Amino acid sequence: MIEYLSIPTSAGVFDAIAAGPRDGRPVLLLHGFPEAAVEWEHQVARLGDEGYRAVAPDQRGYSPGVRPTDVADYEMDHLVDDVVAMAGALEWSRFDLVGHDWGGAVAWWAADRHPDRLRTLTAVSTPHPRALGDALRTDEDQAMRSQYMRDWRNSGTEKRMLADGGEPLRRMFEWKIPRGRVDDYLTRLSEPGALTAALNWYRAGSPKAAIDAVSVPTLYVWSTEDVAFGSTAALATEQWVSGPYEFQMLEDVTHWVPEEAPEQLTALLLDHLHRH
């Protein structure tokens, strides 16, 4: 059974979905753009059935209660602080962290900054930031794939994405996600200020500090048809994990792994958690 939670922090109140016993092993799942916590609905339910306490929040800008207007409020330091603050509010001293897309980037940085708080890390789609940075400099294919990140910083992006009933946003999902779910995402992002807040993650720029190799047990799941992240950064991610590392490649799956291949991803995640 999926529950709906409010998680109070000093930054504001985060909305979340959850499942599983309150005393179960805690797992926090972070969504990407342009999605929301509900992208993890299948995983949260299955984790709950397996006895874990799974919580997936609508992150900063996506939760109406944490939607600041300053671009600087979406810098990585704040996004990582949100993870720690939510874990504190949930009274979790240690937890497993899972992230997809932007949530994956936050998860990598959280593992770097707070390895003592994480039992494991699972990154879906998003390579280690250093592997991605190297690929952006040396691999023309990755540079082309990532051009959208710069384009979306422009002030007219909201208007373009919401044009024609949000058709440009719909096309991003490559018709791999049920129409009803995409409708839900569009409804959320059509709220006043919501899409601007989500795009501010891109506009806030790169973190000022460097990220090092991650020491916590890590599972990285990458799909061969991912339009955003190519194989160069994906294969190089292993160099940036000093702890136990597992790389899983999903054939013929696009970027939208949690919803396009929910059973495959959940099986990999549960295996990873069981072994650590």
Disulfide bonds with the S-S distance in Angstrom:
none
